[in-house]
Amino acid sequence: MHRLILLQDRLLAGLAILGGIATITLMLHVGADILMRNFFNAPIPATYEIVTHYYMIALAFIPLAWLERSGGMVQVEVLEGVMSPAMVRFSDLMVSLLSTIIYAALAWVTFETAIRGFHTGTFVMAQSTRLPTWPAFWLPPIGFGLAALVTTLRMIAPSPTKEPFA
Amino acid sequence: MSIATGFFGVIALFVLLALRMPVALALIAVPFGGITYMLGITPAIGILSNTPFSFVANWTLSAVPMFLLMGFVSYHSGLTGGLFDAAKAVLRRVPGALAISSIFACSGFAAVCGSSLATAAAMGRIAIPEMVKSGYSASFASGAIAAGGTIGALIPPSILMIIYGVFAETSVTKVFMGGVTIGLLTAVAYSIVVLLTCWLRPDIAPPRPLDAEGLDTKKAILNIWPVLLLMVIVFGGLFSGFFTATEAGAVGALGAIIIGVVTKRMSVTIFKTSMIETLQTSASLFIIGVGAAMFTRFLGLTGLSSFISSAVSGADLGYVQLMLIVVVLYLILGMFMEPFGAMLVTLPVLLPIFRAQGIDLVWFGVLCVKLLEIGMITPPVGLNVFVIRNVASKYATVAQIFKGVIPFLIADIFVVIFVIAFPAFILFLPSLL
């Protein structure tokens, strides 16, 4: 079990790194577009489409499982103070169970969208260039699926302590 | 019939939240269940499968991770370190100089950071020990910084305002401009609190001016050049039309990193920490946003949104009564919820009402963010108070900090009344655009 959790955390850190790469690329791409547009009058084509359909989707959905594991999901902790430790454990279990169901459902339906997009070869038009977007549609089901795995594992093994942040 | 489903959905949402369900997942579960019940499983699956992608693939939202990165890099690399000294140097002859300086340092920090927690943490670490050393009560000092931190989300950039702009379909730049006014208004109101406290309770806030010793005004002001440069790049470029408000985030993040590297304040660890916090905050925010978008669709389908807006119009509620309800609603939610959750569970209901009533949505964005920020310092869940407790645990307990916040909360009430009484004051700067 310990080895499984260790492996899980390694893999999840990898997800965070991928999310980080998407964030940095977003920054550099937009920065380069501003420079090219203002100084060389040659904006980078399809910047808008690539930012919204690739970087944003990647940084929002790939790190979900890592976020679940690191206790980053925002919860309302009003009743926690009046709950007994046994009730908190029970509530944690129920939350993990419900979360697993929701993530799994999200993974399933977004997966079907991805399959459809793959078959039709979904794309957007950026001025006159065709930008295929179907690969990006695979990111949400991957993110949700991994998050479902993490919440499943959490039902068996305890989760780390949560820290508030905003 | 379906209006009843809508009501039931709102209740179910709050029950799930109270049972410690993550805000995002509760916001996804309720519309899915509700739409399945009303229209069957196929439309429910349709909304579930389309919303995640269509909500996140949003150009304006791309400013969120960028402004977060800019703020976290500025904070962790200490670009903003000199702000407090500069404010002290300028304000040293004013009674309560240290407290007022810390509030204005918060305002300066707010111009490169969009989160009130980071602002409170950054200033708390530097200012509270110094204030306690020179005779302020720990309770008052920590209360001042917890409250001062809320300015971080008022003065642009502001993550809350970007998310509001996306949901209200209104100009983020205009809400930002209104944020300048409300941020400065808040800083002035807090400074008045400090002055009054110095006058009435010199035992908790010593009124004597600061020692000028060791404070070289010129040097202190020159020391904040990295922050000033970043502000000039971001806001200068923004208002001269070089780039848009959305792109300003990327420029700010890039600028903060470059200035950090050039001034040798940047390290791999600092970059990693900033990146982790950026990702955590943006990913958790976006998934809440996905849920809120689904919840909005659900309430629209049940007819509850239009039912409530017509009920409000039919009840002939005056402007003041309507605003009173809104203020009380946010104050109560703010006691228990963090601001993004509180904003995103309420906007689906409130925005249709305001649209129907012809209330300016730029103005409401400013008021809404102000009310949410008050929730950051009200008990029992006041995140700014908790973060101050973390950075200044040597000095004050949570209860003492909440007590120190009280005078600033009273000032906030006056600010809110002012905003409601004089909408034109808030809308003056946005109207210049």
HADDOCK unambig.tbl for C-alpha pairs under 7 A between the chains (distance, minus, plus):
assign (segid A and resid 19 and name CA) (segid B and resid 279 and name CA) 6.93 0.50 0.50
assign (segid A and resid 20 and name CA) (segid B and resid 275 and name CA) 6.41 0.50 0.50
assign (segid A and resid 20 and name CA) (segid B and resid 279 and name CA) 6.86 0.50 0.50
assign (segid A and resid 27 and name CA) (segid B and resid 66 and name CA) 6.87 0.50 0.50
assign (segid A and resid 27 and name CA) (segid B and resid 250 and name CA) 4.81 0.50 0.50
assign (segid A and resid 27 and name CA) (segid B and resid 254 and name CA) 6.84 0.50 0.50
assign (segid A and resid 30 and name CA) (segid B and resid 247 and name CA) 6.66 0.50 0.50
assign (segid A and resid 30 and name CA) (segid B and resid 250 and name CA) 6.39 0.50 0.50
assign (segid A and resid 31 and name CA) (segid B and resid 250 and name CA) 6.24 0.50 0.50
assign (segid A and resid 31 and name CA) (segid B and resid 251 and name CA) 5.99 0.50 0.50
assign (segid A and resid 34 and name CA) (segid B and resid 243 and name CA) 6.69 0.50 0.50
assign (segid A and resid 48 and name CA) (segid B and resid 59 and name CA) 6.83 0.50 0.50
assign (segid A and resid 52 and name CA) (segid B and resid 57 and name CA) 4.23 0.50 0.50
assign (segid A and resid 52 and name CA) (segid B and resid 58 and name CA) 5.36 0.50 0.50
assign (segid A and resid 52 and name CA) (segid B and resid 59 and name CA) 5.63 0.50 0.50
assign (segid A and resid 53 and name CA) (segid B and resid 57 and name CA) 5.26 0.50 0.50
assign (segid A and resid 56 and name CA) (segid B and resid 56 and name CA) 6.41 0.50 0.50
assign (segid A and resid 56 and name CA) (segid B and resid 57 and name CA) 6.09 0.50 0.50
assign (segid A and resid 56 and name CA) (segid B and resid 62 and name CA) 6.53 0.50 0.50
assign (segid A and resid 57 and name CA) (segid B and resid 53 and name CA) 6.94 0.50 0.50
assign (segid A and resid 57 and name CA) (segid B and resid 56 and name CA) 6.21 0.50 0.50
assign (segid A and resid 57 and name CA) (segid B and resid 57 and name CA) 6.29 0.50 0.50
assign (segid A and resid 59 and name CA) (segid B and resid 283 and name CA) 6.82 0.50 0.50
assign (segid A and resid 60 and name CA) (segid B and resid 283 and name CA) 4.67 0.50 0.50
assign (segid A and resid 60 and name CA) (segid B and resid 286 and name CA) 6.29 0.50 0.50
assign (segid A and resid 63 and name CA) (segid B and resid 283 and name CA) 6.90 0.50 0.50
assign (segid A and resid 64 and name CA) (segid B and resid 283 and name CA) 6.78 0.50 0.50
assign (segid A and resid 67 and name CA) (segid B and resid 280 and name CA) 6.32 0.50 0.50
assign (segid A and resid 72 and name CA) (segid B and resid 280 and name CA) 6.22 0.50 0.50
assign (segid A and resid 72 and name CA) (segid B and resid 284 and name CA) 6.66 0.50 0.50
assign (segid A and resid 73 and name CA) (segid B and resid 22 and name CA) 6.07 0.50 0.50
assign (segid A and resid 73 and name CA) (segid B and resid 284 and name CA) 5.76 0.50 0.50
assign (segid A and resid 74 and name CA) (segid B and resid 22 and name CA) 5.53 0.50 0.50
assign (segid A and resid 74 and name CA) (segid B and resid 23 and name CA) 5.96 0.50 0.50
assign (segid A and resid 74 and name CA) (segid B and resid 284 and name CA) 6.93 0.50 0.50
assign (segid A and resid 75 and name CA) (segid B and resid 20 and name CA) 5.82 0.50 0.50
assign (segid A and resid 75 and name CA) (segid B and resid 21 and name CA) 6.29 0.50 0.50
assign (segid A and resid 75 and name CA) (segid B and resid 22 and name CA) 4.45 0.50 0.50
assign (segid A and resid 75 and name CA) (segid B and resid 23 and name CA) 5.62 0.50 0.50
assign (segid A and resid 76 and name CA) (segid B and resid 17 and name CA) 6.06 0.50 0.50
assign (segid A and resid 76 and name CA) (segid B and resid 18 and name CA) 6.54 0.50 0.50
assign (segid A and resid 76 and name CA) (segid B and resid 20 and name CA) 5.72 0.50 0.50
assign (segid A and resid 76 and name CA) (segid B and resid 336 and name CA) 6.76 0.50 0.50
assign (segid A and resid 76 and name CA) (segid B and resid 337 and name CA) 5.79 0.50 0.50
assign (segid A and resid 77 and name CA) (segid B and resid 20 and name CA) 6.27 0.50 0.50
assign (segid A and resid 78 and name CA) (segid B and resid 18 and name CA) 6.78 0.50 0.50
assign (segid A and resid 78 and name CA) (segid B and resid 336 and name CA) 6.18 0.50 0.50
assign (segid A and resid 79 and name CA) (segid B and resid 18 and name CA) 6.49 0.50 0.50
assign (segid A and resid 91 and name CA) (segid B and resid 19 and name CA) 6.98 0.50 0.50
assign (segid A and resid 95 and name CA) (segid B and resid 21 and name CA) 5.63 0.50 0.50
assign (segid A and resid 99 and name CA) (segid B and resid 25 and name CA) 6.73 0.50 0.50
assign (segid A and resid 102 and name CA) (segid B and resid 29 and name CA) 6.80 0.50 0.50
assign (segid A and resid 106 and name CA) (segid B and resid 48 and name CA) 6.60 0.50 0.50
assign (segid A and resid 106 and name CA) (segid B and resid 49 and name CA) 6.82 0.50 0.50
assign (segid A and resid 109 and name CA) (segid B and resid 45 and name CA) 6.72 0.50 0.50
assign (segid A and resid 109 and name CA) (segid B and resid 49 and name CA) 5.17 0.50 0.50
assign (segid A and resid 110 and name CA) (segid B and resid 49 and name CA) 4.89 0.50 0.50
assign (segid A and resid 113 and name CA) (segid B and resid 49 and name CA) 6.78 0.50 0.50
assign (segid A and resid 166 and name CA) (segid B and resid 117 and name CA) 6.73 0.50 0.50
assign (segid A and resid 166 and name CA) (segid B and resid 281 and name CA) 6.15 0.50 0.50
